């Protein structure tokens, strides 16, 4: 019996101009999306000469949180770039504050609690997703220490500045360069989740101190929170262009399932496919 041979399409291997791998890079990204907030980071911790994987985005449930009824609750997501110790201290201390424990939270007293707990971060930078039960939308915050004082900057939605990156200068510039081509303001959370995997995945490819997989957690405006389990890329997504096609295709699929109007979906679909064509032309020269 003659065996059947399947002929699969062969995609050309694209030779990329790669920057030198950095000895020390760390990165965290935040996106204010159409229907919520998304945080993304790598999974690698470093301690002295040791390197190990671990959690880098921490959910904090407020006192009014009731399992199974998240839309009626207040919720926080915290991620950071910098020294692991001070970042973990902020998470632990913030979770024990009276505002969080009792659930009697407002955006003003949450900002005050964050400022108190983050006083020791020094050179680290935090990103926070905050959903207050009494407010309609989740907020994205950038928290840093400048001239001895904690500075909290809300990231606006509906503008070209709805994404924020924190980390070393090299890591931030790489993320911004990739995001300039791929980021689309107005995507739903689950669509941006796919593009964030590609943006941070490219940084991880060039870093010795950022490790896979990309972690993502999201906080919807409704108050529901969740995380996306890291998924291994399928064999056919080997190579730069195939990986872009894979993530963009998944982002389009997420837009199909999102509660957006037909006109909005058509606009997002057109913008995503335009981005893909542009990146293909650049990659192929």
C-alpha positions as a LaTeX table, in Angstrom:
\begin{tabular}{lrrr}
\hline
Residue & $x$ (\AA) & $y$ (\AA) & $z$ (\AA) \\
\hline
Unk1 & 0.00 & 0.00 & 0.00 \\
Unk2 & 1.44 & 3.35 & $-1.04$ \\
Unk3 & 1.77 & 5.76 & 1.90 \\
Unk4 & $-0.05$ & 9.07 & 1.67 \\
Unk5 & 2.18 & 12.14 & 1.88 \\
Unk6 & 0.79 & 15.41 & 3.15 \\
Unk7 & 2.40 & 18.52 & 1.69 \\
Unk8 & 2.16 & 21.41 & 4.14 \\
Unk9 & 2.98 & 25.01 & 3.13 \\
Unk10 & 6.54 & 26.06 & 3.92 \\
Unk11 & 6.91 & 29.60 & 5.22 \\
Unk12 & 10.20 & 31.35 & 4.51 \\
Unk13 & 12.52 & 31.79 & 7.46 \\
Unk14 & 12.97 & 35.51 & 7.97 \\
Unk15 & 16.43 & 36.66 & 9.04 \\
Unk16 & 15.88 & 39.39 & 11.60 \\
Unk17 & 18.16 & 42.19 & 12.69 \\
Unk18 & 18.42 & 41.29 & 16.37 \\
Unk19 & 19.70 & 43.65 & 19.05 \\
Unk20 & 22.39 & 42.32 & 21.40 \\
Unk21 & 21.01 & 40.33 & 24.31 \\
Unk22 & 21.01 & 42.37 & 27.50 \\
Unk23 & 22.52 & 41.00 & 30.71 \\
Unk24 & 19.86 & 42.61 & 32.90 \\
Unk25 & 16.35 & 43.36 & 31.75 \\
Unk26 & 12.96 & 43.31 & 33.43 \\
Unk27 & 9.63 & 44.39 & 32.00 \\
Unk28 & 6.00 & 44.83 & 32.97 \\
Unk29 & 3.26 & 46.23 & 30.72 \\
Unk30 & $-0.20$ & 47.64 & 31.33 \\
Unk31 & $-2.98$ & 48.23 & 28.81 \\
Unk32 & $-6.17$ & 50.20 & 29.29 \\
Unk33 & $-8.56$ & 48.35 & 26.96 \\
Unk34 & $-12.07$ & 48.76 & 25.59 \\
Unk35 & $-13.62$ & 46.79 & 28.45 \\
Unk36 & $-11.00$ & 46.70 & 31.22 \\
Unk37 & $-7.34$ & 46.61 & 32.22 \\
Unk38 & $-4.65$ & 44.08 & 31.26 \\
Unk39 & $-1.28$ & 43.57 & 33.00 \\
Unk40 & 1.50 & 41.48 & 31.46 \\
Unk41 & 5.01 & 40.51 & 32.52 \\
Unk42 & 7.63 & 37.80 & 32.14 \\
Unk43 & 7.99 & 34.91 & 34.63 \\
Unk44 & 11.63 & 35.05 & 35.72 \\
Unk45 & 12.97 & 36.12 & 39.13 \\
Unk46 & 16.64 & 36.68 & 39.89 \\
Unk47 & 18.25 & 36.50 & 43.34 \\
Unk48 & 22.02 & 36.84 & 43.41 \\
Unk49 & 23.27 & 34.24 & 40.96 \\
Unk50 & 20.01 & 32.29 & 41.14 \\
Unk51 & 17.33 & 32.34 & 38.45 \\
Unk52 & 13.90 & 30.83 & 39.01 \\
Unk53 & 10.37 & 31.15 & 37.58 \\
Unk54 & 7.51 & 32.53 & 39.66 \\
Unk55 & 4.44 & 34.70 & 39.96 \\
Unk56 & 4.92 & 38.37 & 39.05 \\
Unk57 & 1.32 & 39.63 & 38.97 \\
Unk58 & $-0.59$ & 39.52 & 42.26 \\
Unk59 & $-4.39$ & 39.77 & 42.67 \\
Unk60 & $-5.65$ & 41.39 & 45.88 \\
Unk61 & $-9.25$ & 40.76 & 46.92 \\
Unk62 & $-10.93$ & 43.49 & 48.93 \\
Unk63 & $-13.10$ & 42.76 & 51.97 \\
Unk64 & $-16.31$ & 43.01 & 49.96 \\
Unk65 & $-15.16$ & 40.21 & 47.63 \\
Unk66 & $-17.59$ & 37.29 & 47.46 \\
Unk67 & $-16.53$ & 34.25 & 45.39 \\
Unk68 & $-18.92$ & 33.72 & 42.52 \\
Unk69 & $-20.15$ & 37.33 & 42.51 \\
Unk70 & $-17.09$ & 39.23 & 41.34 \\
Unk71 & $-19.06$ & 41.99 & 39.53 \\
Unk72 & $-20.19$ & 43.26 & 42.95 \\
Unk73 & $-16.67$ & 43.39 & 44.39 \\
Unk74 & $-13.61$ & 45.62 & 44.54 \\
Unk75 & $-10.40$ & 44.10 & 43.22 \\
Unk76 & $-6.74$ & 45.02 & 42.59 \\
Unk77 & $-3.97$ & 43.66 & 40.40 \\
Unk78 & $-0.35$ & 44.59 & 41.18 \\
Unk79 & 2.77 & 43.97 & 39.07 \\
Unk80 & 6.22 & 45.49 & 39.25 \\
Unk81 & 9.56 & 45.89 & 37.55 \\
Unk82 & 12.63 & 46.09 & 39.77 \\
Unk83 & 13.75 & 44.47 & 43.03 \\
Unk84 & 11.53 & 41.53 & 43.97 \\
Unk85 & 11.74 & 42.15 & 47.73 \\
Unk86 & 10.26 & 45.67 & 47.90 \\
Unk87 & 7.58 & 44.77 & 45.32 \\
Unk88 & 6.48 & 41.74 & 47.35 \\
Unk89 & 6.48 & 43.88 & 50.51 \\
Unk90 & 4.06 & 46.32 & 48.85 \\
Unk91 & 1.71 & 43.48 & 47.89 \\
Unk92 & 1.78 & 41.93 & 51.38 \\
Unk93 & 1.36 & 45.25 & 53.20 \\
Unk94 & $-1.37$ & 46.54 & 50.89 \\
Unk95 & $-3.42$ & 43.39 & 51.39 \\
Unk96 & $-3.42$ & 43.97 & 55.16 \\
Unk97 & $-4.50$ & 47.62 & 55.14 \\
Unk98 & $-7.79$ & 48.54 & 56.77 \\
Unk99 & $-9.22$ & 49.80 & 53.49 \\
Unk100 & $-8.62$ & 46.45 & 51.76 \\
Unk101 & $-9.59$ & 44.28 & 54.74 \\
Unk102 & $-12.93$ & 46.00 & 55.38 \\
Unk103 & $-13.85$ & 46.50 & 51.75 \\
Unk104 & $-14.81$ & 50.13 & 52.44 \\
Unk105 & $-12.72$ & 51.33 & 49.51 \\
Unk106 & $-12.90$ & 54.43 & 47.37 \\
Unk107 & $-10.44$ & 55.41 & 44.70 \\
Unk108 & $-9.09$ & 58.20 & 46.94 \\
Unk109 & $-8.32$ & 55.99 & 49.94 \\
Unk110 & $-6.91$ & 53.23 & 47.72 \\
Unk111 & $-4.46$ & 55.80 & 46.29 \\
Unk112 & $-3.52$ & 56.83 & 49.83 \\
Unk113 & $-3.02$ & 53.18 & 50.85 \\
Unk114 & $-0.84$ & 52.50 & 47.81 \\
Unk115 & 1.27 & 55.60 & 48.51 \\
Unk116 & 1.84 & 54.50 & 52.15 \\
Unk117 & 2.70 & 50.90 & 51.27 \\
Unk118 & 4.95 & 51.77 & 48.31 \\
Unk119 & 7.24 & 54.14 & 50.22 \\
Unk120 & 10.12 & 51.62 & 50.08 \\
Unk121 & 10.11 & 50.80 & 46.37 \\
Unk122 & 12.99 & 53.23 & 45.58 \\
Unk123 & 13.99 & 52.34 & 41.98 \\
Unk124 & 11.18 & 49.85 & 41.32 \\
Unk125 & 8.07 & 50.76 & 39.31 \\
Unk126 & 4.61 & 49.31 & 39.95 \\
Unk127 & 1.59 & 49.02 & 37.69 \\
Unk128 & $-1.84$ & 48.51 & 39.23 \\
Unk129 & $-5.26$ & 47.64 & 37.91 \\
Unk130 & $-7.94$ & 48.93 & 40.29 \\
Unk131 & $-11.69$ & 48.26 & 40.20 \\
Unk132 & $-13.83$ & 49.93 & 42.84 \\
Unk133 & $-17.31$ & 48.51 & 43.29 \\
Unk134 & $-18.94$ & 51.95 & 43.21 \\
Unk135 & $-17.23$ & 52.94 & 39.92 \\
Unk136 & $-18.17$ & 51.87 & 36.41 \\
Unk137 & $-14.66$ & 51.35 & 35.04 \\
Unk138 & $-11.39$ & 49.79 & 36.15 \\
Unk139 & $-8.36$ & 52.08 & 36.28 \\
Unk140 & $-4.73$ & 51.57 & 35.30 \\
Unk141 & $-2.07$ & 53.26 & 37.48 \\
Unk142 & 1.69 & 53.71 & 37.23 \\
Unk143 & 3.40 & 54.03 & 40.63 \\
Unk144 & 7.00 & 55.18 & 41.08 \\
Unk145 & 9.17 & 57.06 & 43.57 \\
Unk146 & 10.58 & 60.38 & 42.36 \\
Unk147 & 12.60 & 62.79 & 44.50 \\
Unk148 & 11.62 & 60.88 & 47.63 \\
Unk149 & 7.87 & 61.03 & 46.98 \\
Unk150 & 5.45 & 58.43 & 45.60 \\
Unk151 & 3.96 & 59.49 & 42.28 \\
Unk152 & 0.76 & 57.82 & 41.04 \\
Unk153 & $-0.18$ & 58.47 & 37.41 \\
Unk154 & $-3.56$ & 57.30 & 36.00 \\
Unk155 & $-3.26$ & 55.99 & 32.43 \\
Unk156 & $-6.10$ & 57.44 & 30.32 \\
Unk157 & $-8.29$ & 55.43 & 27.98 \\
Unk158 & $-9.38$ & 56.39 & 24.50 \\
Unk159 & $-6.05$ & 57.94 & 23.55 \\
Unk160 & $-2.79$ & 56.89 & 21.98 \\
Unk161 & $-1.23$ & 56.65 & 25.46 \\
Unk162 & $-3.38$ & 53.82 & 26.82 \\
Unk163 & $-0.44$ & 51.44 & 27.21 \\
Unk164 & 2.44 & 51.82 & 29.65 \\
Unk165 & 5.71 & 49.91 & 30.11 \\
Unk166 & 8.07 & 49.79 & 33.06 \\
Unk167 & 11.50 & 48.21 & 33.34 \\
Unk168 & 15.05 & 48.88 & 32.23 \\
Unk169 & 15.55 & 51.49 & 29.53 \\
Unk170 & 16.45 & 48.82 & 26.96 \\
Unk171 & 13.41 & 46.69 & 27.76 \\
Unk172 & 11.04 & 49.68 & 27.67 \\
Unk173 & 12.39 & 50.93 & 24.35 \\
Unk174 & 12.06 & 47.47 & 22.80 \\
Unk175 & 8.45 & 47.16 & 24.00 \\
Unk176 & 7.56 & 50.60 & 22.67 \\
Unk177 & 9.17 & 49.91 & 19.32 \\
Unk178 & 7.16 & 46.69 & 18.88 \\
Unk179 & 3.98 & 48.27 & 20.27 \\
Unk180 & 4.26 & 51.17 & 17.81 \\
Unk181 & 3.60 & 48.64 & 15.06 \\
Unk182 & 1.21 & 46.28 & 16.84 \\
Unk183 & $-0.67$ & 48.09 & 19.60 \\
Unk184 & $-4.25$ & 49.14 & 18.81 \\
Unk185 & $-6.13$ & 51.41 & 21.18 \\
Unk186 & $-9.69$ & 50.23 & 21.78 \\
Unk187 & $-9.17$ & 46.46 & 21.63 \\
Unk188 & $-11.11$ & 44.34 & 24.12 \\
Unk189 & $-9.08$ & 42.81 & 26.96 \\
Unk190 & $-8.96$ & 39.28 & 25.53 \\
Unk191 & $-7.82$ & 40.60 & 22.13 \\
Unk192 & $-5.08$ & 42.75 & 23.68 \\
Unk193 & $-4.07$ & 39.72 & 25.74 \\
Unk194 & $-2.91$ & 38.00 & 22.54 \\
Unk195 & $-0.96$ & 41.01 & 21.26 \\
Unk196 & 0.65 & 41.50 & 24.70 \\
Unk197 & 1.95 & 37.92 & 24.55 \\
Unk198 & 3.71 & 38.77 & 21.29 \\
Unk199 & 5.05 & 42.17 & 22.43 \\
Unk200 & 6.57 & 40.84 & 25.66 \\
Unk201 & 7.56 & 37.56 & 24.05 \\
Unk202 & 9.83 & 39.44 & 21.67 \\
Unk203 & 11.53 & 41.20 & 24.60 \\
Unk204 & 12.02 & 37.86 & 26.38 \\
Unk205 & 13.66 & 36.49 & 23.21 \\
Unk206 & 16.43 & 39.10 & 23.55 \\
Unk207 & 16.93 & 39.03 & 27.31 \\
Unk208 & 19.00 & 36.90 & 29.65 \\
Unk209 & 17.08 & 38.06 & 32.72 \\
Unk210 & 13.53 & 37.88 & 31.40 \\
Unk211 & 12.16 & 34.38 & 31.14 \\
Unk212 & 9.13 & 32.75 & 29.53 \\
Unk213 & 6.24 & 32.36 & 29.62 \\
Unk214 & 4.46 & 35.72 & 29.43 \\
Unk215 & 2.06 & 36.12 & 32.37 \\
Unk216 & $-1.17$ & 38.07 & 31.85 \\
Unk217 & $-3.93$ & 39.02 & 34.27 \\
Unk218 & $-6.98$ & 41.09 & 33.44 \\
Unk219 & $-9.61$ & 43.08 & 35.28 \\
Unk220 & $-12.85$ & 43.83 & 33.48 \\
Unk221 & $-14.84$ & 47.03 & 34.00 \\
Unk222 & $-17.61$ & 44.78 & 35.35 \\
Unk223 & $-15.30$ & 43.82 & 38.24 \\
Unk224 & $-14.61$ & 40.27 & 37.05 \\
Unk225 & $-10.93$ & 39.32 & 37.15 \\
Unk226 & $-8.96$ & 36.46 & 35.67 \\
Unk227 & $-5.70$ & 35.25 & 34.22 \\
Unk228 & $-4.77$ & 33.56 & 30.97 \\
Unk229 & $-2.93$ & 30.27 & 31.32 \\
Unk230 & 0.37 & 30.30 & 29.42 \\
Unk231 & $-0.05$ & 28.30 & 26.22 \\
Unk232 & 2.75 & 26.69 & 24.26 \\
Unk233 & 2.94 & 27.90 & 20.69 \\
Unk234 & 1.88 & 25.27 & 18.15 \\
Unk235 & 4.57 & 23.85 & 15.84 \\
Unk236 & 3.35 & 25.84 & 12.84 \\
Unk237 & 3.96 & 29.11 & 14.74 \\
Unk238 & 7.73 & 28.65 & 14.56 \\
Unk239 & 9.33 & 31.75 & 13.10 \\
Unk240 & 8.69 & 35.46 & 13.38 \\
Unk241 & 5.96 & 35.93 & 10.76 \\
Unk242 & 4.11 & 32.76 & 11.73 \\
Unk243 & 4.13 & 33.87 & 15.37 \\
Unk244 & 2.72 & 37.29 & 14.48 \\
Unk245 & 0.00 & 35.66 & 12.36 \\
Unk246 & $-0.85$ & 33.28 & 15.21 \\
Unk247 & $-1.27$ & 36.02 & 17.84 \\
Unk248 & $-3.06$ & 38.46 & 15.52 \\
Unk249 & $-5.41$ & 35.68 & 14.43 \\
Unk250 & $-6.23$ & 34.89 & 18.06 \\
Unk251 & $-6.78$ & 38.60 & 18.75 \\
Unk252 & $-9.27$ & 38.77 & 15.88 \\
Unk253 & $-11.01$ & 35.69 & 17.27 \\
Unk254 & $-11.28$ & 37.37 & 20.68 \\
Unk255 & $-12.87$ & 40.42 & 19.05 \\
Unk256 & $-15.51$ & 38.14 & 17.50 \\
Unk257 & $-16.51$ & 36.97 & 20.98 \\
Unk258 & $-16.37$ & 40.43 & 22.61 \\
Unk259 & $-19.44$ & 42.56 & 23.16 \\
Unk260 & $-18.55$ & 45.22 & 20.59 \\
Unk261 & $-20.81$ & 46.66 & 17.92 \\
Unk262 & $-20.59$ & 45.43 & 14.34 \\
Unk263 & $-19.07$ & 48.74 & 13.21 \\
Unk264 & $-16.43$ & 48.62 & 15.96 \\
Unk265 & $-15.58$ & 45.02 & 15.10 \\
Unk266 & $-15.14$ & 45.87 & 11.41 \\
Unk267 & $-12.83$ & 48.76 & 12.31 \\
Unk268 & $-10.75$ & 46.60 & 14.66 \\
Unk269 & $-10.55$ & 43.80 & 12.09 \\
Unk270 & $-9.33$ & 46.23 & 9.42 \\
Unk271 & $-6.76$ & 47.79 & 11.73 \\
Unk272 & $-5.42$ & 44.40 & 12.83 \\
Unk273 & $-5.04$ & 43.10 & 9.28 \\
Unk274 & $-3.37$ & 46.38 & 8.24 \\
Unk275 & $-0.87$ & 45.95 & 11.07 \\
Unk276 & $-0.15$ & 42.39 & 9.95 \\
Unk277 & 0.48 & 43.47 & 6.34 \\
Unk278 & 2.83 & 46.23 & 7.52 \\
Unk279 & 4.83 & 43.90 & 9.74 \\
Unk280 & 5.08 & 41.33 & 6.93 \\
Unk281 & 6.47 & 43.94 & 4.52 \\
Unk282 & 9.06 & 45.04 & 7.09 \\
Unk283 & 10.12 & 41.49 & 7.92 \\
Unk284 & 10.47 & 40.47 & 4.29 \\
Unk285 & 12.24 & 43.69 & 3.32 \\
\hline
\end{tabular}
